[in-house]
Amino acid sequence: MAKTIAVSDDVYEMLSKAKMKGESFSDVIRRLLRRQKISDIPKILEDDEAEKIRELIERQKEIDLKRLRGML
C-alpha cells in the first residue's frame, strides 16, 4: 500500500538527483537507506586487517586536512 509523505523542496531535489533511470522515488529511498558502511558489516575482514584499513583511512584524512589547510 502506498503512503504519501511530505518532504521539503531541497530534499525533493536531492532525491530527484539521486534517481537512476527507471527508478521510482520509493526505489531511491530504499536504495539509499540500505547503504551500509563496510564497518557495519560484521566479519568481512579479520580484526588486524580491519585495523590496518582504519589506520590508513585516518592517515589519509590527516593528509587531506593538511592539503586543505595549505589551500586556505
C-alpha positions in Angstrom: 0.0 0.0 0.0 1.3 3.4 -0.9 1.7 6.2 1.6 2.1 9.9 1.0 4.9 11.8 2.8 5.8 15.4 2.7 9.5 16.4 2.0 11.0 19.9 1.8 11.9 21.2 -1.6 15.7 20.7 -1.0 15.1 17.0 -0.1 12.9 16.5 -3.2 15.8 17.9 -5.3 18.3 15.6 -3.6 16.1 12.6 -4.3 15.5 13.7 -7.9 19.2 13.9 -8.5 19.8 10.5 -6.8 17.2 8.8 -9.0 18.6 6.4 -11.6 16.9 5.7 -14.9 13.7 3.8 -14.3 13.7 4.2 -10.5 10.7 5.4 -8.6 11.2 7.7 -5.5 10.4 4.7 -3.4 13.2 2.8 -5.1 15.6 5.7 -4.5 14.8 5.9 -0.8 15.0 2.1 -0.4 18.4 2.1 -2.1 19.8 5.0 -0.1 18.6 3.5 3.2 20.2 0.2 2.5 23.6 1.6 2.0 26.0 0.4 4.7 29.5 1.3 5.8 31.9 -1.6 5.5 32.4 -1.4 9.2 28.7 -2.1 9.7 29.1 -5.5 8.0 30.4 -7.9 10.6 33.5 -10.1 10.0 34.3 -9.4 6.3 37.8 -8.8 7.4 40.0 -10.2 10.2 40.4 -7.8 13.1 44.1 -7.0 12.2 43.1 -6.3 8.6 40.3 -4.0 9.6 42.6 -2.1 12.0 45.2 -1.6 9.2 42.5 -0.2 7.0 41.3 2.1 9.8 44.8 3.4 10.2 45.2 4.0 6.5 41.9 5.9 6.4 43.0 8.0 9.4 46.3 8.8 7.8 44.6 9.8 4.5 42.2 12.1 6.5 45.3 13.8 8.1 46.9 14.2 4.7 43.7 15.7 3.2 43.3 18.1 6.1 46.9 19.3 5.7 46.3 19.8 2.0 43.1 21.7 2.7 44.9 23.9 5.3 47.6 24.7 2.7 44.9 25.9 0.2 43.4 28.4 2.6 
